[in-house]
Amino acid sequence: MYERIIVPLDGSEVGEAALPYVEALISKLSPEVKVEVTLLQVLSPSAPDVVVGAEGYAVAYTEEQITETTKKTMDYLNKAGEALRNKGVTVVVKVAIGNAADEIKKASDEINADLIAMSTHGRSGLSRLAFGSIADRVLRGENKPILLVRASKKD
């Protein structure tokens, strides 16, 4: 069934919306089923564009910045996985650098995931066009089960 689940996170509450659903799914499985959940966060290889005049430039992070950001990200992922660990689930944390959708698919293949569980910001129209949809790109590029959870909008 679902023994290897990957949950991409982005460091936000919206990104964590799928975690309670993963916990609920795991709680419904037979106690004999050993589940491993991989929490993944993908970091961008460059800082947001720097604008000089009318031109925008992507500036690569320094090795020191990447190391520090990776450490903070690992700490965040470990904290995000505490509830699952407390229920006896094996939690693996992974940080990748690159295009988010591509790295999610790559990590899913590497661990031979049975399920990808991720949240979606629920954007539509112009905001979706402007910001894109990582969930949509993963959904269209994968052939394995995907649980998409629309995060609720905060009032």
Secondary structure, DSSP 8 states (H G I E B T S, - for coil): ---EEEEE--SSTTGGGGHHHHHHHHHHS-TT---EEEEEEEE-SEEEEEEETTEEEEEE--HHHHHHHHHHHHHHHHHHTHHHHHTT-EEEEEEEES-HHHHHHHHHHHHT-SEEEEEE----HHHHHHH--HHHHHHHH--S-EEEEE-----
